[in-house]
Amino acid sequence: MSIDADVLIEMYLSLKQYIPQKDRQEAADSLMSVMVDLLGDGELREFGNSDPALKRALKEYAADDEEDIDEDEPHDE
């Protein structure tokens, strides 16, 4: 089953009105942690750029992902 980013964006924007403002970033972070496993890179960027909270969540995910890659690579000392 393929998930269309446009449908996800529409769903998120419709549902976020029911999430208190103070909880929206945490909700976006949780949602992004699920979406990274379901969407390709292009769709993930499209989804992440659709809302400021999702954009921050995507940036955090990208930063965490880069740290994981750096930790896996041997360092020359």
mmCIF file as gemmi writes it, N, C-alpha and C atoms, coordinates in Angstrom:
data_model
loop_
_atom_site.group_PDB
_atom_site.id
_atom_site.type_symbol
_atom_site.label_atom_id
_atom_site.label_alt_id
_atom_site.label_comp_id
_atom_site.label_asym_id
_atom_site.label_entity_id
_atom_site.label_seq_id
_atom_site.pdbx_PDB_ins_code
_atom_site.Cartn_x
_atom_site.Cartn_y
_atom_site.Cartn_z
_atom_site.occupancy
_atom_site.B_iso_or_equiv
_atom_site.pdbx_formal_charge
_atom_site.auth_seq_id
_atom_site.auth_asym_id
_atom_site.pdbx_PDB_model_num
ATOM 1 N N . MET Axp A 1 ? 0.841 -1.182 0 1 0 ? 1 A 1
ATOM 2 C CA . MET Axp A 1 ? 0 0 0 1 0 ? 1 A 1
ATOM 3 C C . MET Axp A 1 ? 0.88 1.237 0 1 0 ? 1 A 1
ATOM 4 N N . SER Axp A 2 ? 0.595 2.157 -0.863 1 0 ? 2 A 1
ATOM 5 C CA . SER Axp A 2 ? 1.339 3.399 -0.957 1 0 ? 2 A 1
ATOM 6 C C . SER Axp A 2 ? 0.543 4.515 -0.283 1 0 ? 2 A 1
ATOM 7 N N . ILE Axp A 3 ? 1.246 5.336 0.448 1 0 ? 3 A 1
ATOM 8 C CA . ILE Axp A 3 ? 0.6 6.455 1.117 1 0 ? 3 A 1
ATOM 9 C C . ILE Axp A 3 ? 0.962 7.723 0.347 1 0 ? 3 A 1
ATOM 10 N N . ASP Axp A 4 ? -0.03 8.47 -0.062 1 0 ? 4 A 1
ATOM 11 C CA . ASP Axp A 4 ? 0.192 9.705 -0.796 1 0 ? 4 A 1
ATOM 12 C C . ASP Axp A 4 ? 0.447 10.84 0.197 1 0 ? 4 A 1
ATOM 13 N N . ALA Axp A 5 ? 1.538 11.576 0.012 1 0 ? 5 A 1
ATOM 14 C CA . ALA Axp A 5 ? 1.897 12.664 0.922 1 0 ? 5 A 1
ATOM 15 C C . ALA Axp A 5 ? 0.795 13.723 0.977 1 0 ? 5 A 1
ATOM 16 N N . ASP Axp A 6 ? 0.145 13.991 -0.147 1 0 ? 6 A 1
ATOM 17 C CA . ASP Axp A 6 ? -0.923 14.998 -0.161 1 0 ? 6 A 1
ATOM 18 C C . ASP Axp A 6 ? -2.078 14.604 0.761 1 0 ? 6 A 1
ATOM 19 N N . VAL Axp A 7 ? -2.4 13.327 0.784 1 0 ? 7 A 1
ATOM 20 C CA . VAL Axp A 7 ? -3.476 12.844 1.66 1 0 ? 7 A 1
ATOM 21 C C . VAL Axp A 7 ? -3.057 12.988 3.121 1 0 ? 7 A 1
ATOM 22 N N . LEU Axp A 8 ? -1.819 12.64 3.419 1 0 ? 8 A 1
ATOM 23 C CA . LEU Axp A 8 ? -1.318 12.765 4.785 1 0 ? 8 A 1
ATOM 24 C C . LEU Axp A 8 ? -1.31 14.22 5.245 1 0 ? 8 A 1
ATOM 25 N N . ILE Axp A 9 ? -0.909 15.109 4.356 1 0 ? 9 A 1
ATOM 26 C CA . ILE Axp A 9 ? -0.904 16.531 4.686 1 0 ? 9 A 1
ATOM 27 C C . ILE Axp A 9 ? -2.311 17.006 4.998 1 0 ? 9 A 1
ATOM 28 N N . GLU Axp A 10 ? -3.236 16.649 4.151 1 0 ? 10 A 1
ATOM 29 C CA . GLU Axp A 10 ? -4.64 17.047 4.363 1 0 ? 10 A 1
ATOM 30 C C . GLU Axp A 10 ? -5.169 16.504 5.692 1 0 ? 10 A 1
ATOM 31 N N . MET Axp A 11 ? -4.869 15.26 5.982 1 0 ? 11 A 1
ATOM 32 C CA . MET Axp A 11 ? -5.319 14.648 7.246 1 0 ? 11 A 1
ATOM 33 C C . MET Axp A 11 ? -4.698 15.364 8.444 1 0 ? 11 A 1
ATOM 34 N N . TYR Axp A 12 ? -3.389 15.594 8.377 1 0 ? 12 A 1
ATOM 35 C CA . TYR Axp A 12 ? -2.713 16.257 9.492 1 0 ? 12 A 1
ATOM 36 C C . TYR Axp A 12 ? -3.292 17.651 9.729 1 0 ? 12 A 1
ATOM 37 N N . LEU Axp A 13 ? -3.432 18.427 8.661 1 0 ? 13 A 1
ATOM 38 C CA . LEU Axp A 13 ? -3.947 19.784 8.807 1 0 ? 13 A 1
ATOM 39 C C . LEU Axp A 13 ? -5.384 19.797 9.329 1 0 ? 13 A 1
ATOM 40 N N . SER Axp A 14 ? -6.163 18.788 8.977 1 0 ? 14 A 1
ATOM 41 C CA . SER Axp A 14 ? -7.534 18.686 9.478 1 0 ? 14 A 1
ATOM 42 C C . SER Axp A 14 ? -7.565 18.315 10.957 1 0 ? 14 A 1
ATOM 43 N N . LEU Axp A 15 ? -6.672 17.425 11.353 1 0 ? 15 A 1
ATOM 44 C CA . LEU Axp A 15 ? -6.685 16.926 12.733 1 0 ? 15 A 1
ATOM 45 C C . LEU Axp A 15 ? -5.948 17.823 13.724 1 0 ? 15 A 1
ATOM 46 N N . LYS Axp A 16 ? -4.996 18.605 13.271 1 0 ? 16 A 1
ATOM 47 C CA . LYS Axp A 16 ? -4.191 19.38 14.215 1 0 ? 16 A 1
ATOM 48 C C . LYS Axp A 16 ? -5.013 20.418 14.97 1 0 ? 16 A 1
ATOM 49 N N . GLN Axp A 17 ? -6.149 20.821 14.426 1 0 ? 17 A 1
ATOM 50 C CA . GLN Axp A 17 ? -7.005 21.781 15.129 1 0 ? 17 A 1
ATOM 51 C C . GLN Axp A 17 ? -7.541 21.209 16.441 1 0 ? 17 A 1
ATOM 52 N N . TYR Axp A 18 ? -7.536 19.881 16.575 1 0 ? 18 A 1
ATOM 53 C CA . TYR Axp A 18 ? -8.026 19.233 17.783 1 0 ? 18 A 1
ATOM 54 C C . TYR Axp A 18 ? -6.915 18.976 18.798 1 0 ? 18 A 1
ATOM 55 N N . ILE Axp A 19 ? -5.684 19.339 18.441 1 0 ? 19 A 1
ATOM 56 C CA . ILE Axp A 19 ? -4.539 19.17 19.334 1 0 ? 19 A 1
ATOM 57 C C . ILE Axp A 19 ? -4.254 20.531 19.963 1 0 ? 19 A 1
ATOM 58 N N . PRO Axp A 20 ? -4.216 20.603 21.293 1 0 ? 20 A 1
ATOM 59 C CA . PRO Axp A 20 ? -3.902 21.894 21.922 1 0 ? 20 A 1
ATOM 60 C C . PRO Axp A 20 ? -2.557 22.427 21.421 1 0 ? 20 A 1
ATOM 61 N N . GLN Axp A 21 ? -2.46 23.727 21.264 1 0 ? 21 A 1
ATOM 62 C CA . GLN Axp A 21 ? -1.262 24.372 20.729 1 0 ? 21 A 1
ATOM 63 C C . GLN Axp A 21 ? -0.01 23.907 21.472 1 0 ? 21 A 1
ATOM 64 N N . LYS Axp A 22 ? -0.078 23.791 22.777 1 0 ? 22 A 1
ATOM 65 C CA . LYS Axp A 22 ? 1.096 23.422 23.567 1 0 ? 22 A 1
ATOM 66 C C . LYS Axp A 22 ? 1.561 21.991 23.297 1 0 ? 22 A 1
ATOM 67 N N . ASP Axp A 23 ? 0.702 21.154 22.731 1 0 ? 23 A 1
ATOM 68 C CA . ASP Axp A 23 ? 1.036 19.754 22.472 1 0 ? 23 A 1
ATOM 69 C C . ASP Axp A 23 ? 1.35 19.466 21.003 1 0 ? 23 A 1
ATOM 70 N N . ARG Axp A 24 ? 1.243 20.46 20.142 1 0 ? 24 A 1
ATOM 71 C CA . ARG Axp A 24 ? 1.389 20.219 18.7 1 0 ? 24 A 1
ATOM 72 C C . ARG Axp A 24 ? 2.79 19.789 18.296 1 0 ? 24 A 1
ATOM 73 N N . GLN Axp A 25 ? 3.826 20.354 18.916 1 0 ? 25 A 1
ATOM 74 C CA . GLN Axp A 25 ? 5.177 19.961 18.527 1 0 ? 25 A 1
ATOM 75 C C . GLN Axp A 25 ? 5.447 18.515 18.924 1 0 ? 25 A 1
ATOM 76 N N . GLU Axp A 26 ? 5.008 18.142 20.096 1 0 ? 26 A 1
ATOM 77 C CA . GLU Axp A 26 ? 5.185 16.749 20.53 1 0 ? 26 A 1
ATOM 78 C C . GLU Axp A 26 ? 4.418 15.799 19.613 1 0 ? 26 A 1
ATOM 79 N N . ALA Axp A 27 ? 3.21 16.189 19.214 1 0 ? 27 A 1
ATOM 80 C CA . ALA Axp A 27 ? 2.423 15.366 18.295 1 0 ? 27 A 1
ATOM 81 C C . ALA Axp A 27 ? 3.118 15.267 16.933 1 0 ? 27 A 1
ATOM 82 N N . ALA Axp A 28 ? 3.672 16.376 16.453 1 0 ? 28 A 1
ATOM 83 C CA . ALA Axp A 28 ? 4.379 16.374 15.171 1 0 ? 28 A 1
ATOM 84 C C . ALA Axp A 28 ? 5.62 15.493 15.249 1 0 ? 28 A 1
ATOM 85 N N . ASP Axp A 29 ? 6.342 15.562 16.367 1 0 ? 29 A 1
ATOM 86 C CA . ASP Axp A 29 ? 7.53 14.717 16.547 1 0 ? 29 A 1
ATOM 87 C C . ASP Axp A 29 ? 7.152 13.237 16.515 1 0 ? 29 A 1
ATOM 88 N N . SER Axp A 30 ? 6.088 12.9 17.213 1 0 ? 30 A 1
ATOM 89 C CA . SER Axp A 30 ? 5.637 11.502 17.238 1 0 ? 30 A 1
ATOM 90 C C . SER Axp A 30 ? 5.195 11.033 15.857 1 0 ? 30 A 1
ATOM 91 N N . LEU Axp A 31 ? 4.457 11.877 15.175 1 0 ? 31 A 1
ATOM 92 C CA . LEU Axp A 31 ? 3.992 11.525 13.834 1 0 ? 31 A 1
ATOM 93 C C . LEU Axp A 31 ? 5.17 11.365 12.87 1 0 ? 31 A 1
ATOM 94 N N . MET Axp A 32 ? 6.135 12.253 12.962 1 0 ? 32 A 1
ATOM 95 C CA . MET Axp A 32 ? 7.294 12.184 12.083 1 0 ? 32 A 1
ATOM 96 C C . MET Axp A 32 ? 8.077 10.896 12.333 1 0 ? 32 A 1
ATOM 97 N N . SER Axp A 33 ? 8.161 10.458 13.58 1 0 ? 33 A 1
ATOM 98 C CA . SER Axp A 33 ? 8.902 9.231 13.869 1 0 ? 33 A 1
ATOM 99 C C . SER Axp A 33 ? 8.26 8.016 13.205 1 0 ? 33 A 1
ATOM 100 N N . VAL Axp A 34 ? 6.967 8.071 12.969 1 0 ? 34 A 1
ATOM 101 C CA . VAL Axp A 34 ? 6.265 6.994 12.269 1 0 ? 34 A 1
ATOM 102 C C . VAL Axp A 34 ? 6.421 7.162 10.754 1 0 ? 34 A 1
ATOM 103 N N . MET Axp A 35 ? 6.303 8.392 10.288 1 0 ? 35 A 1
ATOM 104 C CA . MET Axp A 35 ? 6.332 8.66 8.85 1 0 ? 35 A 1
ATOM 105 C C . MET Axp A 35 ? 7.691 8.356 8.218 1 0 ? 35 A 1
ATOM 106 N N . VAL Axp A 36 ? 8.776 8.471 8.978 1 0 ? 36 A 1
ATOM 107 C CA . VAL Axp A 36 ? 10.102 8.207 8.394 1 0 ? 36 A 1
ATOM 108 C C . VAL Axp A 36 ? 10.231 6.764 7.926 1 0 ? 36 A 1
ATOM 109 N N . ASP Axp A 37 ? 9.461 5.876 8.529 1 0 ? 37 A 1
ATOM 110 C CA . ASP Axp A 37 ? 9.486 4.469 8.123 1 0 ? 37 A 1
ATOM 111 C C . ASP Axp A 37 ? 8.529 4.169 6.973 1 0 ? 37 A 1
ATOM 112 N N . LEU Axp A 38 ? 7.581 5.054 6.729 1 0 ? 38 A 1
ATOM 113 C CA . LEU Axp A 38 ? 6.546 4.794 5.732 1 0 ? 38 A 1
ATOM 114 C C . LEU Axp A 38 ? 6.723 5.551 4.42 1 0 ? 38 A 1
ATOM 115 N N . LEU Axp A 39 ? 7.423 6.687 4.466 1 0 ? 39 A 1
ATOM 116 C CA . LEU Axp A 39 ? 7.532 7.543 3.291 1 0 ? 39 A 1
ATOM 117 C C . LEU Axp A 39 ? 8.945 7.534 2.733 1 0 ? 39 A 1
ATOM 118 N N . GLY Axp A 40 ? 9.053 7.752 1.435 1 0 ? 40 A 1
ATOM 119 C CA . GLY Axp A 40 ? 10.35 7.952 0.805 1 0 ? 40 A 1
ATOM 120 C C . GLY Axp A 40 ? 10.872 9.341 1.151 1 0 ? 40 A 1
ATOM 121 N N . ASP Axp A 41 ? 12.115 9.612 0.819 1 0 ? 41 A 1
ATOM 122 C CA . ASP Axp A 41 ? 12.737 10.888 1.173 1 0 ? 41 A 1
ATOM 123 C C . ASP Axp A 41 ? 11.984 12.09 0.605 1 0 ? 41 A 1
ATOM 124 N N . GLY Axp A 42 ? 11.6 12.021 -0.655 1 0 ? 42 A 1
ATOM 125 C CA . GLY Axp A 42 ? 10.885 13.137 -1.277 1 0 ? 42 A 1
ATOM 126 C C . GLY Axp A 42 ? 9.538 13.389 -0.631 1 0 ? 42 A 1
ATOM 127 N N . GLU Axp A 43 ? 8.791 12.323 -0.409 1 0 ? 43 A 1
ATOM 128 C CA . GLU Axp A 43 ? 7.473 12.455 0.224 1 0 ? 43 A 1
ATOM 129 C C . GLU Axp A 43 ? 7.618 12.933 1.665 1 0 ? 43 A 1
ATOM 130 N N . LEU Axp A 44 ? 8.663 12.462 2.354 1 0 ? 44 A 1
ATOM 131 C CA . LEU Axp A 44 ? 8.897 12.869 3.735 1 0 ? 44 A 1
ATOM 132 C C . LEU Axp A 44 ? 9.183 14.372 3.801 1 0 ? 44 A 1
ATOM 133 N N . ARG Axp A 45 ? 9.992 14.875 2.87 1 0 ? 45 A 1
ATOM 134 C CA . ARG Axp A 45 ? 10.273 16.316 2.826 1 0 ? 45 A 1
ATOM 135 C C . ARG Axp A 45 ? 9.002 17.096 2.497 1 0 ? 45 A 1
ATOM 136 N N . GLU Axp A 46 ? 8.216 16.606 1.554 1 0 ? 46 A 1
ATOM 137 C CA . GLU Axp A 46 ? 6.961 17.286 1.202 1 0 ? 46 A 1
ATOM 138 C C . GLU Axp A 46 ? 6.031 17.344 2.41 1 0 ? 46 A 1
ATOM 139 N N . PHE Axp A 47 ? 5.902 16.229 3.099 1 0 ? 47 A 1
ATOM 140 C CA . PHE Axp A 47 ? 5.056 16.175 4.298 1 0 ? 47 A 1
ATOM 141 C C . PHE Axp A 47 ? 5.619 17.098 5.379 1 0 ? 47 A 1
ATOM 142 N N . GLY Axp A 48 ? 6.917 17.033 5.608 1 0 ? 48 A 1
ATOM 143 C CA . GLY Axp A 48 ? 7.539 17.834 6.653 1 0 ? 48 A 1
ATOM 144 C C . GLY Axp A 48 ? 7.467 19.326 6.403 1 0 ? 48 A 1
ATOM 145 N N . ASN Axp A 49 ? 7.461 19.733 5.164 1 0 ? 49 A 1
ATOM 146 C CA . ASN Axp A 49 ? 7.417 21.158 4.837 1 0 ? 49 A 1
ATOM 147 C C . ASN Axp A 49 ? 6.002 21.733 4.809 1 0 ? 49 A 1
ATOM 148 N N . SER Axp A 50 ? 5.006 20.934 5.143 1 0 ? 50 A 1
ATOM 149 C CA . SER Axp A 50 ? 3.621 21.386 5.061 1 0 ? 50 A 1
ATOM 150 C C . SER Axp A 50 ? 3.151 22.149 6.292 1 0 ? 50 A 1
ATOM 151 N N . ASP Axp A 51 ? 3.947 22.148 7.357 1 0 ? 51 A 1
ATOM 152 C CA . ASP Axp A 51 ? 3.515 22.768 8.617 1 0 ? 51 A 1
ATOM 153 C C . ASP Axp A 51 ? 4.766 23.104 9.428 1 0 ? 51 A 1
ATOM 154 N N . PRO Axp A 52 ? 4.769 24.226 10.138 1 0 ? 52 A 1
ATOM 155 C CA . PRO Axp A 52 ? 5.964 24.597 10.909 1 0 ? 52 A 1
ATOM 156 C C . PRO Axp A 52 ? 6.381 23.55 11.955 1 0 ? 52 A 1
ATOM 157 N N . ALA Axp A 53 ? 5.436 22.948 12.639 1 0 ? 53 A 1
ATOM 158 C CA . ALA Axp A 53 ? 5.778 21.93 13.651 1 0 ? 53 A 1
ATOM 159 C C . ALA Axp A 53 ? 6.372 20.691 12.985 1 0 ? 53 A 1
ATOM 160 N N . LEU Axp A 54 ? 5.814 20.288 11.846 1 0 ? 54 A 1
ATOM 161 C CA . LEU Axp A 54 ? 6.355 19.142 11.124 1 0 ? 54 A 1
ATOM 162 C C . LEU Axp A 54 ? 7.743 19.458 10.565 1 0 ? 54 A 1
ATOM 163 N N . LYS Axp A 55 ? 7.937 20.71 10.168 1 0 ? 55 A 1
ATOM 164 C CA . LYS Axp A 55 ? 9.241 21.11 9.634 1 0 ? 55 A 1
ATOM 165 C C . LYS Axp A 55 ? 10.314 21 10.716 1 0 ? 55 A 1
ATOM 166 N N . ARG Axp A 56 ? 9.989 21.45 11.937 1 0 ? 56 A 1
ATOM 167 C CA . ARG Axp A 56 ? 10.933 21.312 13.047 1 0 ? 56 A 1
ATOM 168 C C . ARG Axp A 56 ? 11.187 19.853 13.365 1 0 ? 56 A 1
ATOM 169 N N . ALA Axp A 57 ? 10.14 19.039 13.336 1 0 ? 57 A 1
ATOM 170 C CA . ALA Axp A 57 ? 10.291 17.609 13.609 1 0 ? 57 A 1
ATOM 171 C C . ALA Axp A 57 ? 11.178 16.95 12.563 1 0 ? 57 A 1
ATOM 172 N N . LEU Axp A 58 ? 11.019 17.333 11.303 1 0 ? 58 A 1
ATOM 173 C CA . LEU Axp A 58 ? 11.842 16.782 10.23 1 0 ? 58 A 1
ATOM 174 C C . LEU Axp A 58 ? 13.297 17.194 10.395 1 0 ? 58 A 1
ATOM 175 N N . LYS Axp A 59 ? 13.528 18.454 10.772 1 0 ? 59 A 1
ATOM 176 C CA . LYS Axp A 59 ? 14.902 18.917 11.002 1 0 ? 59 A 1
ATOM 177 C C . LYS Axp A 59 ? 15.545 18.137 12.141 1 0 ? 59 A 1
ATOM 178 N N . GLU Axp A 60 ? 14.795 17.904 13.217 1 0 ? 60 A 1
ATOM 179 C CA . GLU Axp A 60 ? 15.322 17.123 14.34 1 0 ? 60 A 1
ATOM 180 C C . GLU Axp A 60 ? 15.629 15.701 13.9 1 0 ? 60 A 1
ATOM 181 N N . TYR Axp A 61 ? 14.747 15.117 13.126 1 0 ? 61 A 1
ATOM 182 C CA . TYR Axp A 61 ? 14.988 13.76 12.637 1 0 ? 61 A 1
ATOM 183 C C . TYR Axp A 61 ? 16.238 13.721 11.77 1 0 ? 61 A 1
ATOM 184 N N . ALA Axp A 62 ? 16.391 14.696 10.879 1 0 ? 62 A 1
ATOM 185 C CA . ALA Axp A 62 ? 17.55 14.731 9.992 1 0 ? 62 A 1
ATOM 186 C C . ALA Axp A 62 ? 18.837 14.896 10.803 1 0 ? 62 A 1
ATOM 187 N N . ALA Axp A 63 ? 18.804 15.733 11.83 1 0 ? 63 A 1
ATOM 188 C CA . ALA Axp A 63 ? 19.98 15.93 12.678 1 0 ? 63 A 1
ATOM 189 C C . ALA Axp A 63 ? 20.307 14.644 13.435 1 0 ? 63 A 1
ATOM 190 N N . ASP Axp A 64 ? 19.291 13.973 13.965 1 0 ? 64 A 1
ATOM 191 C CA . ASP Axp A 64 ? 19.503 12.704 14.676 1 0 ? 64 A 1
ATOM 192 C C . ASP Axp A 64 ? 20.044 11.645 13.732 1 0 ? 64 A 1
ATOM 193 N N . ASP Axp A 65 ? 19.526 11.618 12.518 1 0 ? 65 A 1
ATOM 194 C CA . ASP Axp A 65 ? 19.972 10.635 11.525 1 0 ? 65 A 1
ATOM 195 C C . ASP Axp A 65 ? 21.435 10.857 11.169 1 0 ? 65 A 1
ATOM 196 N N . GLU Axp A 66 ? 21.84 12.113 11.014 1 0 ? 66 A 1
ATOM 197 C CA . GLU Axp A 66 ? 23.237 12.423 10.714 1 0 ? 66 A 1
ATOM 198 C C . GLU Axp A 66 ? 24.146 12.015 11.868 1 0 ? 66 A 1
ATOM 199 N N . GLU Axp A 67 ? 23.691 12.198 13.111 1 0 ? 67 A 1
ATOM 200 C CA . GLU Axp A 67 ? 24.483 11.785 14.272 1 0 ? 67 A 1
ATOM 201 C C . GLU Axp A 67 ? 24.654 10.277 14.276 1 0 ? 67 A 1
ATOM 202 N N . ASP Axp A 68 ? 23.597 9.545 13.94 1 0 ? 68 A 1
ATOM 203 C CA . ASP Axp A 68 ? 23.671 8.084 13.896 1 0 ? 68 A 1
ATOM 204 C C . ASP Axp A 68 ? 24.68 7.637 12.847 1 0 ? 68 A 1
ATOM 205 N N . ILE Axp A 69 ? 24.69 8.294 11.693 1 0 ? 69 A 1
ATOM 206 C CA . ILE Axp A 69 ? 25.627 7.946 10.632 1 0 ? 69 A 1
ATOM 207 C C . ILE Axp A 69 ? 27.052 8.24 11.093 1 0 ? 69 A 1
ATOM 208 N N . ASP Axp A 70 ? 27.244 9.394 11.723 1 0 ? 70 A 1
ATOM 209 C CA . ASP Axp A 70 ? 28.572 9.759 12.207 1 0 ? 70 A 1
ATOM 210 C C . ASP Axp A 70 ? 29.078 8.772 13.258 1 0 ? 70 A 1
ATOM 211 N N . GLU Axp A 71 ? 28.198 8.287 14.111 1 0 ? 71 A 1
ATOM 212 C CA . GLU Axp A 71 ? 28.599 7.337 15.139 1 0 ? 71 A 1
ATOM 213 C C . GLU Axp A 71 ? 28.969 5.987 14.544 1 0 ? 71 A 1
ATOM 214 N N . ASP Axp A 72 ? 28.379 5.624 13.412 1 0 ? 72 A 1
ATOM 215 C CA . ASP Axp A 72 ? 28.653 4.345 12.775 1 0 ? 72 A 1
ATOM 216 C C . ASP Axp A 72 ? 29.983 4.347 12.03 1 0 ? 72 A 1
ATOM 217 N N . GLU Axp A 73 ? 30.441 5.509 11.607 1 0 ? 73 A 1
ATOM 218 C CA . GLU Axp A 73 ? 31.672 5.603 10.834 1 0 ? 73 A 1
ATOM 219 C C . GLU Axp A 73 ? 32.879 5.674 11.765 1 0 ? 73 A 1
ATOM 220 N N . PRO Axp A 74 ? 33.961 4.973 11.442 1 0 ? 74 A 1
ATOM 221 C CA . PRO Axp A 74 ? 35.161 5.068 12.267 1 0 ? 74 A 1
ATOM 222 C C . PRO Axp A 74 ? 35.794 6.448 12.13 1 0 ? 74 A 1
ATOM 223 N N . HIS Axp A 75 ? 36.354 6.932 13.217 1 0 ? 75 A 1
ATOM 224 C CA . HIS Axp A 75 ? 36.987 8.236 13.212 1 0 ? 75 A 1
ATOM 225 C C . HIS Axp A 75 ? 38.502 8.057 13.208 1 0 ? 75 A 1
ATOM 226 N N . ASP Axp A 76 ? 39.191 8.861 12.416 1 0 ? 76 A 1
ATOM 227 C CA . ASP Axp A 76 ? 40.649 8.872 12.428 1 0 ? 76 A 1
ATOM 228 C C . ASP Axp A 76 ? 41.12 9.779 13.558 1 0 ? 76 A 1
ATOM 229 N N . GLU Axp A 77 ? 42.003 9.277 14.362 1 0 ? 77 A 1
ATOM 230 C CA . GLU Axp A 77 ? 42.497 10.087 15.473 1 0 ? 77 A 1
ATOM 231 C C . GLU Axp A 77 ? 43.973 10.245 15.386 1 0 ? 77 A 1
